[in-house]
């Protein structure tokens, strides 16, 4: 299992590398890395993923690495009902003498609607790769339009929230693990002194965990408003169906309106109007109690009689 400290460190690194997810369409990774030494093709969720390996040594076989990419892609397909873009390229870049997984994703690169660079340490073990969350996080980025820097928290918040939820939906993670991580992580997204709202406060905590907290609260509010018939994933699936993917630049308000129309609510637009420019504090203790998430020492237990227990269960249950 990747520890919370490792996850925090990696998210910090992602933030430093992914300030902008839109590159000039003519940028060609081959100019930097040269031609790939090997290529593999995956057909998944109605899309074609090309997995290329840049030159360099890796302890793991290509087969194991490609399987990990496939597992991550299937989690995204499970959450969104399809892979968000019809074609995507994943470039594995070996990092000599290191271990671990780091990544960045851009839209509209070299003729690909989505391009993900995975920097894979040469000595990454099979156990480390099996526990990797970064690849899923990066592929989630394909499923939302590119936004201005002030709204970077939406892109990173979605990926931070959806990645573990999607992996529970596919059976890759136990539900108790991700709620444990949320109990630890979500407080980092709360506003601190001098906060001016998510659009105006670009700290690491507000960008990643503040964005994730927005997603969690929105998911719960949509489910409360619809009698648990719909959730955040219904809104996000509608945005993808309308063409709101990483290779397009949209006004955020346009995407949120599409999402609200799909759920028959005004949750996303209403929350954005408040959270974007105001330091709104969430009563997390109350929310965990409503969801029936109870910390007992270092363990998490679920209270099946909590008022939002069915909502908690629905969040991590795959939709048909």
Helices and strands as residue ranges (DSSP letters): H 4-17, H 30-33, E 38-44, E 47-53, H 62-80, E 87-95, E 101-109, E 112-121, H 126-130, H 134-140, G 141-143, G 149-151, H 152-169, H 175-185, G 186-189, H 204-204, I 205-210, H 211-225, H 232-241, H 252-263, H 267-275, H 284-291, E 293-296, E 299-302, H 309-315
